């Protein structure tokens, strides 16, 4: 449920699956290039112990507005984007002939074309064809174009190279990129430091996860700044909850939704500010608590979306992007 709250501003209640901010952005503003408007790197969130949606799809907006998911490790030596290029046995000429054949069949069944299902199928096909035949898309995903020194600065690991790839994508017109630091909490070193297997130990976080995050995140901010992109690009680092202030019997820290920290940089944010305050052990906020919906509202505002904007919700009912009365965190931009 924390994933939903932090990426949509709402819980999955009453069967309503609220769309991810990036998906709502794609719906409202569309793409700016051959590349999709919203891309998730390296994969969507996998098993985390529950069966609720993670808030990383278009929800009630429909599959046509789902993000493009990389589904590959950009740090792998043989890294390629699955399905970005046609199979080797299908060249460009054959691919174009297939497109022409489809258009010929379509023209003979125009009555079918008036259905919403057909329009959706056409839209999905054109999006897929557009990215598969785009030199811009192939170049954007090609990390070999980056100097080795730059790649090493980000870290030659999945998270670091995902951050580098995110910069390349934004640089080429992608509106929103989501980078997941991990895919599942089982059998993988993550922030989920319960201490006992299959979860991560505090030492694993200290020695592996935290240094990896520090390197990749700082490289991204530094790179965006040096390229003159930071003022127009908001970078938000967030988790679904904090960790218990006290160590558990297994030598780890458990889930703690009462107090944690979110980082904002760029996109008009005034740097060097600390908003709010906790008690001495980080257990509870004592000044200016911030709710997850305010985080989402802040991101929407930075994207130029009015907080009163309504989406076509279930049964085509108006569905505001944030709950009525929710405001962005004004102190960030003061």
DRENRO-423397 format. One record per residue (C-alpha): residue number from 1; x, y, z. Coordinates in steps of 0.25 Angstrom, whole numbers, plus 5000, padded with zeros to 4 digits. Last residue first. Example, Ala and Ser with C-alpha at 12.3 -4.5 7.8 and 13.67 -1.06 7.14 Angstrom:
{r 2 {5055 4996 5029}}
{r 1 {5049 4982 5031}}
//
This chain:
{r 334 {5040 5118 4994}}
{r 333 {5039 5107 4984}}
{r 332 {5041 5095 4994}}
{r 331 {5033 5103 5005}}
{r 330 {5021 5102 4996}}
{r 329 {5019 5087 4998}}
{r 328 {5008 5085 4988}}
{r 327 {4993 5085 4993}}
{r 326 {4982 5076 4995}}
{r 325 {4969 5083 4997}}
{r 324 {4961 5073 4988}}
{r 323 {4968 5059 4987}}
{r 322 {4979 5059 4976}}
{r 321 {4978 5056 4961}}
{r 320 {4963 5059 4962}}
{r 319 {4954 5048 4957}}
{r 318 {4942 5052 4948}}
{r 317 {4933 5040 4946}}
{r 316 {4935 5032 4933}}
{r 315 {4929 5019 4940}}
{r 314 {4943 5018 4946}}
{r 313 {4951 5031 4945}}
{r 312 {4952 5041 4933}}
{r 311 {4963 5050 4939}}
{r 310 {4961 5063 4946}}
{r 309 {4971 5075 4947}}
{r 308 {4969 5083 4960}}
{r 307 {4983 5081 4964}}
{r 306 {4987 5088 4951}}
{r 305 {4998 5081 4943}}
{r 304 {5011 5088 4940}}
{r 303 {5020 5076 4943}}
{r 302 {5025 5083 4956}}
{r 301 {5010 5084 4960}}
{r 300 {5008 5069 4958}}
{r 299 {5021 5066 4966}}
{r 298 {5017 5075 4978}}
{r 297 {5003 5069 4978}}
{r 296 {5009 5055 4979}}
{r 295 {5017 5059 4991}}
{r 294 {5005 5065 4997}}
{r 293 {4998 5052 4996}}
{r 292 {5009 5045 5003}}
{r 291 {5006 5054 5015}}
{r 290 {5016 5064 5021}}
{r 289 {5018 5067 5036}}
{r 288 {5022 5081 5039}}
{r 287 {5029 5080 5053}}
{r 286 {5030 5068 5063}}
{r 285 {5030 5056 5053}}
{r 284 {5030 5043 5060}}
{r 283 {5041 5032 5062}}
{r 282 {5054 5038 5056}}
{r 281 {5061 5036 5069}}
{r 280 {5062 5051 5074}}
{r 279 {5048 5054 5070}}
{r 278 {5045 5058 5056}}
{r 277 {5046 5072 5048}}
{r 276 {5040 5078 5036}}
{r 275 {5045 5084 5023}}
{r 274 {5060 5083 5022}}
{r 273 {5066 5093 5011}}
{r 272 {5079 5093 5004}}
{r 271 {5073 5094 4990}}
{r 270 {5061 5103 4985}}
{r 269 {5053 5094 4976}}
{r 268 {5050 5099 4963}}
{r 267 {5051 5086 4955}}
{r 266 {5064 5082 4963}}
{r 265 {5065 5073 4975}}
{r 264 {5055 5067 4985}}
{r 263 {5058 5056 4995}}
{r 262 {5048 5049 5004}}
{r 261 {5050 5045 5018}}
{r 260 {5043 5036 5028}}
{r 259 {5033 5036 5040}}
{r 258 {5021 5028 5044}}
{r 257 {5020 5017 5034}}
{r 256 {5031 5009 5041}}
{r 255 {5034 4995 5034}}
{r 254 {5045 4987 5042}}
{r 253 {5059 4989 5046}}
{r 252 {5069 4979 5047}}
{r 251 {5077 4971 5057}}
{r 250 {5068 4959 5058}}
{r 249 {5063 4963 5071}}
{r 248 {5058 4977 5065}}
{r 247 {5067 4990 5065}}
{r 246 {5059 5002 5070}}
{r 245 {5055 5014 5061}}
{r 244 {5047 5005 5052}}
{r 243 {5049 5007 5037}}
{r 242 {5043 5018 5028}}
{r 241 {5031 5016 5018}}
{r 240 {5028 5015 5003}}
{r 239 {5042 5021 4999}}
{r 238 {5045 5034 4992}}
{r 237 {5055 5040 4983}}
{r 236 {5050 5052 4974}}
{r 235 {5058 5058 4963}}
{r 234 {5051 5070 4956}}
{r 233 {5057 5074 4943}}
{r 232 {5056 5088 4937}}
{r 231 {5066 5095 4947}}
{r 230 {5074 5082 4946}}
{r 229 {5077 5081 4931}}
{r 228 {5089 5091 4929}}
{r 227 {5098 5079 4926}}
{r 226 {5106 5081 4938}}
{r 225 {5094 5081 4947}}
{r 224 {5088 5069 4941}}
{r 223 {5101 5062 4943}}
{r 222 {5103 5066 4957}}
{r 221 {5089 5062 4961}}
{r 220 {5091 5048 4954}}
{r 219 {5104 5046 4959}}
{r 218 {5099 5049 4973}}
{r 217 {5088 5039 4972}}
{r 216 {5096 5027 4966}}
{r 215 {5108 5029 4976}}
{r 214 {5099 5030 4988}}
{r 213 {5090 5019 4984}}
{r 212 {5101 5009 4982}}
{r 211 {5107 5014 4995}}
{r 210 {5094 5011 5003}}
{r 209 {5091 4998 4996}}
{r 208 {5104 4991 4998}}
{r 207 {5112 4993 5011}}
{r 206 {5102 5000 5020}}
{r 205 {5089 4993 5014}}
{r 204 {5096 4979 5014}}
{r 203 {5101 4982 5029}}
{r 202 {5087 4985 5033}}
{r 201 {5083 4971 5028}}
{r 200 {5074 4969 5016}}
{r 199 {5062 4960 5015}}
{r 198 {5061 4945 5012}}
{r 197 {5067 4943 5022}}
{r 196 {5067 4951 5036}}
{r 195 {5071 4966 5038}}
{r 194 {5058 4973 5034}}
{r 193 {5066 4982 5025}}
{r 192 {5056 4984 5014}}
{r 191 {5065 4994 5007}}
{r 190 {5070 4984 4997}}
{r 189 {5079 4972 4995}}
{r 188 {5071 4962 4987}}
{r 187 {5066 4948 4991}}
{r 186 {5052 4953 4994}}
{r 185 {5050 4968 4994}}
{r 184 {5046 4969 4980}}
{r 183 {5050 4978 4968}}
{r 182 {5060 4988 4974}}
{r 181 {5065 5002 4973}}
{r 180 {5053 5005 4964}}
{r 179 {5055 5017 4954}}
{r 178 {5043 5024 4949}}
{r 177 {5045 5033 4937}}
{r 176 {5035 5044 4933}}
{r 175 {5035 5054 4921}}
{r 174 {5044 5046 4911}}
{r 173 {5049 5057 4902}}
{r 172 {5063 5053 4898}}
{r 171 {5071 5058 4910}}
{r 170 {5060 5051 4919}}
{r 169 {5064 5038 4913}}
{r 168 {5079 5040 4914}}
{r 167 {5077 5044 4929}}
{r 166 {5069 5032 4932}}
{r 165 {5080 5023 4925}}
{r 164 {5090 5029 4935}}
{r 163 {5081 5026 4947}}
{r 162 {5078 5012 4941}}
{r 161 {5093 5010 4940}}
{r 160 {5095 5014 4955}}
{r 159 {5083 5005 4959}}
{r 158 {5088 4992 4951}}
{r 157 {5102 4993 4955}}
{r 156 {5114 5000 4948}}
{r 155 {5113 5012 4957}}
{r 154 {5109 5026 4953}}
{r 153 {5123 5031 4952}}
{r 152 {5128 5018 4945}}
{r 151 {5118 5021 4934}}
{r 150 {5123 5035 4932}}
{r 149 {5138 5030 4932}}
{r 148 {5134 5020 4922}}
{r 147 {5130 5030 4912}}
{r 146 {5115 5029 4908}}
{r 145 {5111 5025 4894}}
{r 144 {5112 5010 4900}}
{r 143 {5099 5013 4908}}
{r 142 {5091 5012 4895}}
{r 141 {5076 5014 4900}}
{r 140 {5075 5028 4894}}
{r 139 {5082 5024 4881}}
{r 138 {5071 5013 4878}}
{r 137 {5060 5022 4882}}
{r 136 {5065 5033 4872}}
{r 135 {5067 5023 4861}}
{r 134 {5052 5020 4862}}
{r 133 {5047 5008 4855}}
{r 132 {5044 5000 4867}}
{r 131 {5039 5012 4875}}
{r 130 {5029 5016 4864}}
{r 129 {5024 5002 4862}}
{r 128 {5021 5000 4876}}
{r 127 {5013 5013 4877}}
{r 126 {5006 5011 4864}}
{r 125 {5002 4997 4869}}
{r 124 {4997 5002 4882}}
{r 123 {4989 5013 4876}}
{r 122 {4983 5004 4866}}
{r 121 {4979 4994 4877}}
{r 120 {4972 5005 4885}}
{r 119 {4964 5010 4873}}
{r 118 {4960 4996 4870}}
{r 117 {4955 4994 4884}}
{r 116 {4948 5007 4884}}
{r 115 {4940 5002 4872}}
{r 114 {4939 5011 4859}}
{r 113 {4950 5002 4852}}
{r 112 {4941 4990 4851}}
{r 111 {4932 4997 4841}}
{r 110 {4945 5000 4833}}
{r 109 {4948 4986 4831}}
{r 108 {4955 4986 4817}}
{r 107 {4964 4998 4821}}
{r 106 {4969 4990 4833}}
{r 105 {4973 4979 4824}}
{r 104 {4981 4988 4815}}
{r 103 {4987 4995 4827}}
{r 102 {4992 4982 4833}}
{r 101 {4998 4978 4820}}
{r 100 {5006 4991 4819}}
{r 99 {5011 4989 4834}}
{r 98 {5016 4975 4830}}
{r 97 {5022 4981 4818}}
{r 96 {5030 4991 4826}}
{r 95 {5035 4980 4835}}
{r 94 {5039 4972 4823}}
{r 93 {5047 4984 4818}}
{r 92 {5053 4987 4832}}
{r 91 {5058 4973 4833}}
{r 90 {5051 4961 4840}}
{r 89 {5060 4949 4843}}
{r 88 {5068 4957 4853}}
{r 87 {5056 4959 4861}}
{r 86 {5051 4974 4861}}
{r 85 {5058 4984 4870}}
{r 84 {5053 4990 4883}}
{r 83 {5046 4977 4886}}
{r 82 {5055 4975 4898}}
{r 81 {5065 4986 4900}}
{r 80 {5079 4981 4899}}
{r 79 {5090 4979 4910}}
{r 78 {5100 4969 4907}}
{r 77 {5110 4974 4917}}
{r 76 {5099 4976 4927}}
{r 75 {5098 4989 4934}}
{r 74 {5086 4993 4927}}
{r 73 {5078 4981 4933}}
{r 72 {5066 4978 4925}}
{r 71 {5051 4979 4926}}
{r 70 {5051 4993 4920}}
{r 69 {5036 4996 4924}}
{r 68 {5028 5006 4915}}
{r 67 {5018 5012 4924}}
{r 66 {5003 5009 4923}}
{r 65 {4995 5019 4916}}
{r 64 {4989 5009 4905}}
{r 63 {4986 4999 4917}}
{r 62 {4975 5007 4922}}
{r 61 {4972 5020 4930}}
{r 60 {4967 5012 4941}}
{r 59 {4980 5008 4946}}
{r 58 {4991 5014 4937}}
{r 57 {5002 5006 4944}}
{r 56 {5012 5007 4955}}
{r 55 {5003 5008 4967}}
{r 54 {5008 4995 4973}}
{r 53 {4995 4988 4972}}
{r 52 {4991 4979 4984}}
{r 51 {4995 4964 4985}}
{r 50 {5005 4966 4997}}
{r 49 {5019 4961 5001}}
{r 48 {5028 4969 4992}}
{r 47 {5027 4962 4979}}
{r 46 {5031 4970 4967}}
{r 45 {5032 4985 4965}}
{r 44 {5033 4989 4950}}
{r 43 {5046 4987 4943}}
{r 42 {5059 4994 4940}}
{r 41 {5055 5005 4939}}
{r 40 {5041 5010 4936}}
{r 39 {5038 5019 4925}}
{r 38 {5027 5030 4923}}
{r 37 {5025 5039 4911}}
{r 36 {5029 5028 4901}}
{r 35 {5041 5031 4891}}
{r 34 {5038 5036 4877}}
{r 33 {5037 5050 4883}}
{r 32 {5029 5059 4892}}
{r 31 {5019 5049 4897}}
{r 30 {5005 5052 4902}}
{r 29 {5001 5063 4911}}
{r 28 {4989 5059 4919}}
{r 27 {4990 5043 4917}}
{r 26 {5005 5043 4918}}
{r 25 {5004 5052 4931}}
{r 24 {4994 5042 4937}}
{r 23 {5003 5031 4934}}
{r 22 {5015 5038 4940}}
{r 21 {5007 5041 4953}}
{r 20 {5003 5026 4954}}
{r 19 {4988 5023 4951}}
{r 18 {4978 5021 4963}}
{r 17 {4973 5007 4963}}
{r 16 {4959 5008 4969}}
{r 15 {4954 4994 4974}}
{r 14 {4947 5001 4986}}
{r 13 {4961 5005 4991}}
{r 12 {4975 5004 4985}}
{r 11 {4981 5015 4993}}
{r 10 {4983 5029 4988}}
{r 9 {4994 5039 4985}}
{r 8 {4998 5032 4972}}
{r 7 {5013 5028 4974}}
{r 6 {5015 5030 4989}}
{r 5 {5001 5024 4993}}
{r 4 {5002 5012 4984}}
{r 3 {5016 5008 4988}}
{r 2 {5012 5009 5002}}
{r 1 {5000 5000 5000}}
//
